[in-house]
Amino acid sequence: MKAVIQRVSEARVKVDGVTVGAINRGILVLLGVERGDEERDADWLARKIVELRIFEDQTGKMNLSVQEIGGGLLAVSQFTLAGNCAKGRRPSFDTAAPPDEGKRLYDYFVDRVGETGTTVATGIFQTDMQVSLVNDGPVTFILESR
């Protein structure tokens, strides 16, 4: 699994002009599921993301997690993270998980984050979504479970 995470002061996702998920301060997660990913990959990413100390403490040092600041998490599925752009001009998505497996693991990831007590909002799997955010910092990281 691959995730691009961004520390945000706000983020939202719309489908057909309607907001389906939104958070204030927290983390936007763009999540890509690849062939061969398993529940343990989702477990690792969920735990890593909610415990990652990327929010500033009172001294301005990145020392607090999204849990510690009482922030939210907006999880958006993004199969294009599995895209390979090494050859040619058109990305290959051969390593992306099939849609049914991708959805299963995306939902599993969302459930694991929710079990931590972190507020979770989501997009809608396999739809055309418009994501807007205010990246705080900017602070952006790429995480891979393997």
C-alpha atoms as one frame of an Amber mdcrd trajectory, in Angstrom:
protein
   0.000   0.000   0.000   1.081   3.519  -0.721  -0.125   6.665   0.961   0.520
  10.318   0.361  -0.317  12.131   3.574  -0.653  15.861   3.975  -1.023  17.851
   7.172  -4.000  20.091   6.568  -5.874  22.892   8.268  -8.928  21.716   6.292
  -9.766  19.263   3.526 -12.888  18.104   1.734 -13.912  15.765  -1.034 -16.867
  16.321  -3.334 -18.713  13.989  -5.694 -20.997  15.599  -8.264 -20.628  18.934
  -6.468 -21.755  17.529  -3.103 -19.352  17.334  -0.154 -19.183  13.690   0.941
 -16.318  13.995   3.425 -14.594  16.871   5.210 -12.248  17.549   8.120 -10.762
  20.567   9.773  -7.243  20.246  11.195  -5.792  16.820  10.554  -4.402  14.581
   7.817  -5.523  14.010   4.249  -4.601  10.488   3.151  -4.493   9.555  -0.533
  -4.403   5.740  -0.396  -3.331   3.403  -3.170  -3.797  -0.357  -2.898  -1.544
  -2.643  -4.950  -1.672  -6.296  -5.917  -0.369  -8.405  -3.066  -1.310  -5.929
  -0.345  -2.831  -7.512   2.724  -4.602  -6.497   5.902  -1.249  -6.266   7.687
  -0.244  -3.507   5.225  -3.386  -1.561   6.142  -2.796  -2.229   9.848   0.748
  -0.870   9.612  -0.261   2.229   7.625  -3.217   3.050   9.874  -1.112   2.795
  13.016   1.800   4.697  11.457  -0.354   7.560  10.204  -2.337   8.164  13.409
   0.813   7.958  15.555   3.131   9.969  13.281   4.270  13.112  15.069   3.821
  15.749  12.349   1.942  18.477  14.258   3.723  21.239  16.121   3.809  21.403
  19.891   3.874  24.637  21.893   7.566  25.158  21.033   6.968  24.828  17.275
   8.561  21.382  17.013   6.800  18.572  15.108   6.120  16.487  18.168   2.387
  15.695  18.222   0.257  13.113  16.411  -3.172  13.648  14.878  -4.585  11.783
  17.882  -2.857  14.098  20.330  -4.244  17.242  18.685  -7.760  15.769  18.381
  -7.601  16.111  14.596  -9.410  14.214  11.879  -8.377  12.085   8.947  -9.825
  12.271   5.436  -9.140   9.043   3.513  -9.441   9.168  -0.270  -8.805   6.124
  -2.463  -6.338   6.841  -5.248  -5.426   3.923  -7.486  -3.134   6.167  -9.559
  -0.553   5.851  -6.768   0.051   2.368  -8.173   0.798   3.861 -11.580   4.175
   3.160 -13.164   5.452   5.984 -15.370   8.893   4.485 -16.095   8.215   3.540
 -19.714   6.503   5.471 -22.447   4.171   8.387 -21.928   1.141   6.585 -20.547
   1.136   5.206 -16.974   0.726   1.487 -16.464  -1.600   0.356 -13.689  -0.616
  -3.321 -13.767   0.367  -3.233 -10.090  -2.955  -1.741  -8.889  -5.194  -4.092
  -6.968  -8.423  -5.159  -8.680 -11.311  -2.864  -7.666 -13.014  -5.338  -5.321
  -9.773  -6.031  -3.424  -8.849  -2.349  -3.423 -12.209  -1.429  -1.892 -11.988
  -4.188   0.698  -8.562  -3.019   1.886  -9.484   0.676   1.687 -12.531   0.004
   3.894 -10.397  -2.104   6.212  -7.877   0.771   6.515 -10.679   3.246   7.313
 -12.050   0.875   9.979  -8.603   0.475  11.577  -8.149   4.253  11.782 -11.636
   4.619  13.279 -10.806   2.043  15.942  -8.055   4.377  17.230 -10.673   6.964
  18.138  -9.578   9.294  15.349 -12.449  10.950  13.477 -12.473   9.611   9.911
 -14.132  11.044   6.820 -13.956   9.430   3.394 -14.506   9.897  -0.267 -16.517
   7.379  -2.299 -14.506   4.498  -3.719 -14.237   4.293  -7.515 -15.928   7.619
  -8.250 -14.720  10.841  -9.816 -13.906  13.006  -6.803 -12.748  16.582  -6.391
 -10.413  16.973  -3.427  -9.618  20.367  -1.966  -7.271  21.084   0.898  -5.194
  23.663   2.660  -1.826  22.015   3.198  -0.498  23.256   6.529   3.228  23.893
   6.337   3.276  22.520   3.687   3.873  19.137   5.254   3.626  16.110   2.942
   4.991  12.573   3.304   4.919   9.408   1.193   4.523   6.143   3.078   4.798
   2.613   1.709   3.862  -0.460   3.704   6.494  -2.635   2.042
